[in-house]
Amino acid sequence: PSQRAYYLNKLATLLQKRYLATQKKISLERSIELYTLAIQQAVPETIDLAAYQSNLGRALQVRYKALHELHDLETAIELHRQAVASTPLPSSKSADFSYALGIALFTHYEHTNLLSNLEQAIHSWENAVKQTPTTSRELYKYFNSLSMGLSLFYDHTRKLADLEKAIVSWEQSVKYNPAHSSEQPGCFNNLGIVLQIR
């Protein structure tokens, strides 16, 4: 069963890529079905199961983006929580799952404007950062999302301590941004904005 689950997951990933390339809904729906089957046939309490849960969560987020049905997003959040909870710490997989959970929670915040969702997203991104070595190329991505979340959190609270956290995070985002990255000017611009606020 575990080998079958592996191939189901691979096929589901390819179908999701085809949806992103063609925007044909049938590919996304089939992808979600196969991810679900992979979860059902995976060995319990394994890293593979956590990966399949996270992949299904991401696919449901893609469908949410297309249809804006909150149930898909809430199911995705629960799947990401399960993936994080069942993955040993620290690990690159756990960091990736925490990052994905943060993205889902942040999207929920955008839909509901509930500050608790933003706080949980920030916490997830902080966990991703903590579990990632400074040599990892993923660290910039994690810091970038964390910086954005902290900046928005400051907009709600207007507390200087929250602004300082956002500044430190943006500084780290700039530090770990790959040299000559097309996104580097944006990082410098965002850092400049929060420094002006201070």
C-alpha positions in Angstrom: 0.0 0.0 0.0 2.8 2.5 0.8 4.3 2.1 -2.7 0.9 2.6 -4.3 0.4 5.7 -2.1 3.8 7.0 -3.4 2.7 6.7 -7.0 -0.7 8.2 -6.4 0.9 11.2 -4.8 3.3 11.6 -7.8 0.4 11.4 -10.3 -1.6 13.9 -8.2 1.3 16.3 -8.3 1.6 16.1 -12.1 -2.1 16.6 -12.5 -1.9 19.7 -10.3 0.9 21.0 -12.5 -1.3 20.4 -15.6 -4.1 22.4 -14.0 -1.7 25.3 -13.3 -0.6 25.2 -16.9 -4.0 24.8 -18.5 -6.5 26.0 -15.9 -8.7 22.9 -16.7 -10.6 22.2 -13.5 -10.9 18.5 -14.1 -7.1 18.1 -13.6 -7.3 19.8 -10.2 -10.3 17.8 -9.1 -8.6 14.5 -10.1 -5.4 15.7 -8.3 -7.4 16.2 -5.1 -9.0 12.8 -5.4 -5.6 11.1 -5.8 -4.0 13.0 -2.9 -6.9 11.8 -0.8 -6.4 8.2 -1.9 -2.6 8.5 -1.2 -3.4 9.6 2.4 -5.8 6.7 2.9 -3.2 4.1 1.7 -0.1 5.6 3.4 1.5 4.0 6.4 0.3 5.8 9.5 2.6 8.1 11.5 5.2 8.4 8.7 6.9 11.4 7.0 5.3 10.2 3.8 1.8 10.6 5.2 2.7 14.0 6.4 3.9 15.0 3.0 0.7 13.7 1.3 -1.4 15.7 3.8 0.6 18.8 3.1 0.3 18.3 -0.7 -3.5 17.8 -0.4 -3.6 21.0 1.7 -1.8 22.9 -1.0 -4.1 21.5 -3.7 -7.2 22.6 -1.7 -5.6 26.1 -1.4 -5.3 26.2 -5.2 -9.0 25.3 -5.5 -9.9 27.9 -2.9 -8.1 30.5 -4.9 -10.3 29.6 -7.9 -13.6 29.1 -6.2 -13.3 31.0 -2.9 -15.0 28.3 -0.8 -13.9 28.8 2.7 -14.4 25.1 3.5 -11.5 24.2 1.2 -9.2 26.6 3.0 -10.2 25.4 6.5 -9.7 21.8 5.5 -6.2 22.7 4.1 -5.3 24.4 7.4 -6.3 21.2 9.3 -4.2 19.0 6.9 -1.2 21.3 7.3 -1.6 21.2 11.1 -1.6 17.3 11.0 1.5 17.3 8.8 3.4 19.7 11.2 2.3 17.7 14.3 3.5 14.4 13.0 6.9 15.5 11.7 10.0 15.3 13.9 11.7 18.5 14.9 13.9 20.1 13.7 13.8 19.1 10.0 13.6 20.6 6.6 10.3 18.9 6.0 8.9 20.2 9.2 10.0 23.7 8.3 8.4 23.4 4.9 5.1 22.1 6.4 5.2 25.0 8.9 5.7 27.5 6.1 2.7 26.0 4.2 0.5 26.2 7.3 1.5 29.8 7.7 0.5 30.5 4.1 -2.9 28.9 4.6 -3.5 30.8 7.9 -2.5 34.0 6.2 -5.0 33.4 3.4 -7.7 32.8 6.0 -6.7 36.1 7.6 -7.1 37.8 4.3 -10.6 36.3 4.0 -11.8 36.9 7.5 -9.6 39.8 8.8 -9.3 37.9 12.1 -6.1 38.9 13.9 -5.8 35.5 15.5 -5.2 34.0 12.0 -2.4 36.4 11.3 -0.8 35.7 14.7 -0.9 32.0 14.0 0.6 32.5 10.6 3.4 34.5 12.1 4.0 31.7 14.7 4.2 29.1 11.9 6.7 31.2 9.9 8.8 31.7 13.0 8.9 28.0 13.5 10.0 27.5 9.9 12.8 30.0 10.3 14.0 28.4 13.6 14.2 25.0 11.9 16.1 26.1 8.8 19.9 26.3 8.6 21.5 29.6 7.5 22.9 27.8 4.4 19.4 26.9 3.1 18.0 28.8 0.1 14.6 28.4 1.7 15.5 30.7 4.5 14.9 33.9 2.5 11.4 32.7 1.5 10.5 32.0 5.1 11.9 35.4 6.4 10.1 37.2 3.6 6.7 35.8 4.6 7.4 36.4 8.3 8.4 40.0 7.6 5.2 40.6 5.7 3.2 39.1 8.5 4.9 41.1 11.2 4.5 44.3 9.2 0.8 43.8 8.9 0.6 42.8 12.6 2.2 46.2 13.5 -0.5 47.9 11.3 -3.1 46.4 13.7 -1.3 47.0 17.0 0.8 50.2 16.4 3.1 48.9 19.1 6.8 49.9 18.7 7.9 46.4 19.8 6.0 44.9 16.9 7.5 47.4 14.5 11.0 46.5 15.8 10.3 42.8 15.2 9.2 43.6 11.6 12.4 45.6 11.0 14.7 42.8 12.3 12.9 40.3 10.1 13.1 42.4 7.0 16.8 42.9 7.7 17.2 39.1 7.8 15.2 38.8 4.6 17.6 41.2 2.8 20.6 39.3 4.3 19.5 35.9 3.0 18.1 37.1 -0.3 20.2 35.4 -3.0 22.7 37.8 -4.7 21.4 39.4 -7.9 17.8 38.1 -7.1 15.1 39.9 -9.0 13.3 40.2 -5.6 16.2 41.9 -3.9 15.1 45.5 -4.8 11.7 44.8 -3.3 13.3 43.6 -0.1 15.3 46.8 0.2 12.2 48.9 -0.5 10.1 47.1 2.2 12.9 47.5 4.7 13.2 51.2 3.8 9.4 51.6 4.4 9.4 50.1 7.9 12.5 52.1 8.8 10.8 55.3 7.8 7.8 54.4 10.0 10.2 54.0 12.9 
